[in-house]
Amino acid sequence: GGYLRAKAKQQGVSETTENLQELGAAMVQQPGQFCDAVLAFSGWQSGEPLVIEGIRHQAVMDSLRQRVAPLEVRLVYLDVDEQERMRRLEKRERSTPERTKSVESHSTERQVKDILAQQADLRISTQDAEEVVVHRIVEWVQSGNISQSGC
């Protein structure tokens, strides 16, 4: 997300969700170049840990795995109640439910709930307080257990 916002600003494009989605959709056509750019933007150095938020495409996950090997890439999927997710989007976007649904139907969102959710190393519910969710994720990462589990 941060990389796409910086890229939009650099190109003089407003940072609306729709604009960021279009920019992201264009960039993931070449997932290797996209991943290289995100890793460079973050200042990542080979061998260092890194958290990347907002992955939306299987091709990006595959490319990240190739680029950071032999390090592990762990995918965490945050299960958010659908009504709560829509409420958050509408609040963040100051938008109507119709616009939110339109944003959610964009190609950049299609793989998130179907493909990536199923392939996640950890799926965790966000019904608990944010601090609890973060603690569970950190605890899981520190345990070294990358098999699928839910919390």
QUIJOQUI-V352053 format. One record per backbone hydrogen bond with DSSP energy under -1.0 kcal/mol. CO is the residue of the C=O (numbers start at 0). NH is the residue of the N-H. If there is no record, write none. Layout:
BEGIN
co:CO nh:NH
co:CO nh:NH
END
This chain:
BEGIN
co:0 nh:4
co:1 nh:5
co:2 nh:6
co:3 nh:7
co:4 nh:8
co:5 nh:9
co:6 nh:10
co:7 nh:12
co:8 nh:11
co:15 nh:19
co:16 nh:20
co:17 nh:21
co:18 nh:22
co:19 nh:23
co:20 nh:24
co:21 nh:25
co:22 nh:26
co:23 nh:27
co:26 nh:29
co:29 nh:33
co:30 nh:34
co:31 nh:35
co:32 nh:36
co:33 nh:37
co:34 nh:38
co:35 nh:39
co:36 nh:40
co:37 nh:41
co:38 nh:43
co:44 nh:47
co:56 nh:60
co:57 nh:61
co:58 nh:62
co:59 nh:63
co:60 nh:64
co:61 nh:65
co:62 nh:66
co:63 nh:67
co:67 nh:70
co:74 nh:120
co:74 nh:121
co:76 nh:123
co:78 nh:125
co:80 nh:84
co:81 nh:85
co:82 nh:86
co:83 nh:87
co:84 nh:88
co:85 nh:89
co:86 nh:90
co:87 nh:91
co:88 nh:92
co:89 nh:93
co:89 nh:94
co:95 nh:99
co:96 nh:100
co:97 nh:101
co:98 nh:102
co:99 nh:103
co:100 nh:104
co:102 nh:105
co:105 nh:108
co:110 nh:115
co:111 nh:116
co:113 nh:117
co:114 nh:118
co:121 nh:76
co:122 nh:150
co:123 nh:78
co:128 nh:132
co:129 nh:133
co:130 nh:134
co:131 nh:135
co:132 nh:136
co:133 nh:137
co:134 nh:138
co:135 nh:139
co:136 nh:140
co:137 nh:141
co:138 nh:142
co:140 nh:143
co:148 nh:122
END
